């Protein structure tokens, strides 16, 4: 959602269509008020951490620059030539620091074995031509344990004379206190387990040919343009080939190693998931917005796969937010962008760091001033009372909220966030503001504008605020959960009607309109099949317009079909109808 990003997906909890938390009345009294007094130093530290962690790569956060993520995260172009797949697999399962002095951190997406394997296969497929060696025999010679290079310097002497430890940790020390000031290069102890020897040889030969913006100097050759417009390597020192060979051998002898346990884990994963393939990994990399921090050929970054954080201080409770940052959990099992595997990752934050970020996010209180309709509080009640049951009936039956939401482990859809535990995570006033006008906060939300009667809004808000149960939801596997629509197609669809259909209709009706979207299996009634010409040809376009505008009951259908008239213009609804006509290959009466 640091490859990434985004840490503060904090509200991966729900923003697209979610949200519920309100001042609780009788069955949930809450007279506490959120403090708006912040420790200036903590806010400043939090702002810096949010910047360094690249949260704005996945979240809309106007006060934070997202560019640092791409500046500091490594390019993944040609990474398949560079990294050993068994190391990549283990790293994705349990990310750790490679460049200790950088403020950025590779996020932990809590990947399953299947997900980590598919991502590994995708990354291993990213290859590109590597620079040609000045002497083809160098590669074979570098693999030999016997030195035949005509140079008076040993590998250790050459390593020392090139001042490698000015940028890298001294290989004879594993103490963080021995890090050079301002060091941004990776430490040596990790290179032997993760780098492929053939890549190391070419990296030492010409670093800039593999990474144009690298600060690693060229010690042996420099690149020069030929008269024909090509590039040739020119030696920078006497015995350049021999010195290159000696240093490469020294690295191999000192650091290259085999991690048998990592190889066993990787091979076991491959044996357990025979269907794993680079294409599945590419899809997951796209949905997790890896390109938001990394340069990845063929993938586009800059997509906001997490909720906006500009009004986070109005939405969630401070204590919940800090705990969520310390240990993120899944609130939207089908992603913030419904139909994807996007999620809020962890960043291995200390309690102090999570506190700083929380204080900064609590200063974010932008957004419209929404005045929910005022309604007198219902009579005192307790869970299971008549008032509570009435609120449950409104939520489940009259307004069909269970088409998109579930509460804890109860039945319901998986398009929106799990609303279990809303009393612990959402602020009392936020639920009322959101229910009153979700589109005011998120213009492209799929949360319908129900235009609730004040009494109904108050009942639902208070009932949701009383929910203190579980909200952590399990995630489906890649093959168990086929994509609702290609993630890239959400941004470049063939028509506006198709884009709208992908956003509002595909979760239930499926990308082909056959009523087989990822949400259909969680509904008490099957969604309509939009390819059924015999049924749709009997519906006039104006009938379909009423259903989209006012909801299913307007056309004699289930209230699980919500009303979208409050968030879609008539022109947009007619474009949706035009796309439905394409799917059914029919015209109305």
URHU-V134748 format. One record per backbone hydrogen bond with DSSP energy under -0.5 kcal/mol. NH is the residue of the N-H (numbers start at 1). CO is the residue of the C=O. If there is no record, write none. Layout:
BEGIN
nh=NH co=CO
nh=NH co=CO
END
This chain:
BEGIN
nh=5 co=3
nh=6 co=54
nh=9 co=6
nh=9 co=7
nh=11 co=8
nh=12 co=9
nh=13 co=10
nh=14 co=11
nh=15 co=11
nh=17 co=14
nh=18 co=14
nh=23 co=428
nh=28 co=25
nh=30 co=24
nh=38 co=36
nh=40 co=38
nh=43 co=39
nh=44 co=40
nh=45 co=41
nh=46 co=42
nh=47 co=43
nh=48 co=44
nh=49 co=45
nh=50 co=46
nh=51 co=47
nh=52 co=48
nh=53 co=49
nh=54 co=51
nh=55 co=50
nh=57 co=54
nh=58 co=55
nh=59 co=55
nh=61 co=59
nh=64 co=61
nh=69 co=66
nh=70 co=66
nh=71 co=67
nh=72 co=68
nh=73 co=69
nh=76 co=295
nh=79 co=76
nh=80 co=126
nh=81 co=78
nh=81 co=126
nh=82 co=78
nh=83 co=79
nh=84 co=194
nh=87 co=84
nh=88 co=84
nh=89 co=85
nh=90 co=86
nh=91 co=87
nh=92 co=88
nh=93 co=89
nh=94 co=90
nh=100 co=98
nh=102 co=99
nh=107 co=105
nh=108 co=346
nh=109 co=107
nh=116 co=112
nh=117 co=113
nh=118 co=114
nh=119 co=115
nh=120 co=116
nh=121 co=117
nh=122 co=118
nh=123 co=119
nh=124 co=120
nh=125 co=121
nh=125 co=122
nh=126 co=123
nh=127 co=125
nh=138 co=135
nh=139 co=136
nh=140 co=136
nh=141 co=137
nh=142 co=138
nh=143 co=139
nh=143 co=140
nh=144 co=141
nh=147 co=145
nh=151 co=149
nh=158 co=154
nh=159 co=155
nh=160 co=156
nh=161 co=157
nh=162 co=158
nh=163 co=160
nh=164 co=159
nh=166 co=163
nh=167 co=164
nh=168 co=164
nh=173 co=170
nh=178 co=175
nh=179 co=176
nh=183 co=180
nh=185 co=167
nh=187 co=98
nh=188 co=169
nh=190 co=187
nh=191 co=187
nh=191 co=188
nh=192 co=188
nh=193 co=190
nh=194 co=190
nh=195 co=191
nh=196 co=82
nh=199 co=196
nh=200 co=196
nh=201 co=197
nh=202 co=198
nh=203 co=199
nh=204 co=200
nh=205 co=201
nh=206 co=202
nh=209 co=206
nh=210 co=206
nh=210 co=207
nh=211 co=207
nh=214 co=211
nh=219 co=204
nh=219 co=217
nh=221 co=205
nh=222 co=234
nh=224 co=232
nh=226 co=230
nh=229 co=226
nh=232 co=224
nh=234 co=222
nh=236 co=220
nh=237 co=220
nh=240 co=237
nh=243 co=239
nh=244 co=240
nh=245 co=241
nh=246 co=242
nh=247 co=243
nh=248 co=244
nh=249 co=245
nh=250 co=246
nh=251 co=247
nh=252 co=248
nh=253 co=249
nh=254 co=250
nh=255 co=251
nh=256 co=251
nh=256 co=252
nh=257 co=192
nh=260 co=258
nh=263 co=259
nh=264 co=260
nh=265 co=261
nh=266 co=262
nh=267 co=263
nh=268 co=264
nh=269 co=265
nh=270 co=266
nh=271 co=267
nh=272 co=268
nh=273 co=269
nh=276 co=273
nh=280 co=277
nh=281 co=277
nh=282 co=278
nh=283 co=279
nh=284 co=280
nh=285 co=281
nh=286 co=282
nh=287 co=283
nh=288 co=284
nh=289 co=286
nh=290 co=285
nh=292 co=289
nh=293 co=3
nh=293 co=290
nh=294 co=290
nh=296 co=294
nh=299 co=296
nh=305 co=303
nh=306 co=58
nh=309 co=60
nh=310 co=60
nh=312 co=309
nh=313 co=361
nh=313 co=364
nh=314 co=311
nh=314 co=364
nh=315 co=311
nh=315 co=312
nh=316 co=312
nh=317 co=425
nh=321 co=317
nh=322 co=318
nh=323 co=319
nh=324 co=320
nh=325 co=321
nh=326 co=322
nh=327 co=323
nh=331 co=329
nh=333 co=331
nh=334 co=414
nh=335 co=332
nh=338 co=336
nh=339 co=334
nh=340 co=334
nh=340 co=337
nh=345 co=6
nh=345 co=343
nh=346 co=108
nh=354 co=350
nh=355 co=351
nh=356 co=352
nh=357 co=353
nh=358 co=354
nh=359 co=355
nh=360 co=356
nh=361 co=357
nh=362 co=358
nh=363 co=360
nh=364 co=361
nh=365 co=363
nh=366 co=310
nh=370 co=368
nh=372 co=370
nh=385 co=382
nh=389 co=385
nh=390 co=386
nh=391 co=387
nh=392 co=388
nh=393 co=389
nh=394 co=390
nh=395 co=391
nh=396 co=392
nh=397 co=393
nh=398 co=393
nh=399 co=394
nh=401 co=395
nh=402 co=395
nh=403 co=400
nh=404 co=401
nh=405 co=401
nh=408 co=406
nh=410 co=407
nh=413 co=402
nh=413 co=405
nh=416 co=404
nh=418 co=331
nh=419 co=406
nh=422 co=419
nh=423 co=467
nh=424 co=421
nh=425 co=421
nh=426 co=422
nh=427 co=315
nh=430 co=427
nh=431 co=21
nh=431 co=427
nh=432 co=428
nh=433 co=429
nh=434 co=430
nh=435 co=431
nh=436 co=432
nh=437 co=433
nh=440 co=437
nh=441 co=437
nh=441 co=438
nh=442 co=438
nh=445 co=442
nh=446 co=16
nh=447 co=16
nh=448 co=446
nh=450 co=448
nh=457 co=453
nh=458 co=454
nh=459 co=455
nh=460 co=456
nh=461 co=457
nh=462 co=458
nh=463 co=459
nh=464 co=460
nh=465 co=461
nh=466 co=462
nh=466 co=463
nh=467 co=464
nh=468 co=466
nh=473 co=330
nh=481 co=477
nh=484 co=339
nh=489 co=486
nh=490 co=486
nh=490 co=487
nh=491 co=488
nh=492 co=488
nh=499 co=495
nh=500 co=496
nh=501 co=497
nh=502 co=498
nh=503 co=499
nh=504 co=500
nh=505 co=501
nh=506 co=501
nh=508 co=505
nh=509 co=505
nh=510 co=506
nh=513 co=510
nh=515 co=509
nh=516 co=509
nh=517 co=508
nh=519 co=507
nh=520 co=517
nh=522 co=519
nh=523 co=520
nh=530 co=513
nh=530 co=528
nh=531 co=513
nh=532 co=529
nh=533 co=531
nh=535 co=532
nh=536 co=532
nh=537 co=533
nh=538 co=535
nh=539 co=536
nh=540 co=538
nh=543 co=540
nh=544 co=540
nh=545 co=541
nh=546 co=542
nh=547 co=543
nh=548 co=544
nh=549 co=545
nh=550 co=546
nh=551 co=547
nh=552 co=561
nh=554 co=551
nh=555 co=552
nh=556 co=553
nh=557 co=552
nh=561 co=558
nh=562 co=560
nh=564 co=548
nh=564 co=562
nh=565 co=549
nh=567 co=564
nh=568 co=564
nh=573 co=569
nh=574 co=570
nh=575 co=571
nh=576 co=572
nh=577 co=573
nh=578 co=574
nh=579 co=575
nh=580 co=576
nh=581 co=577
nh=582 co=578
nh=583 co=579
nh=584 co=580
nh=585 co=581
nh=586 co=581
END
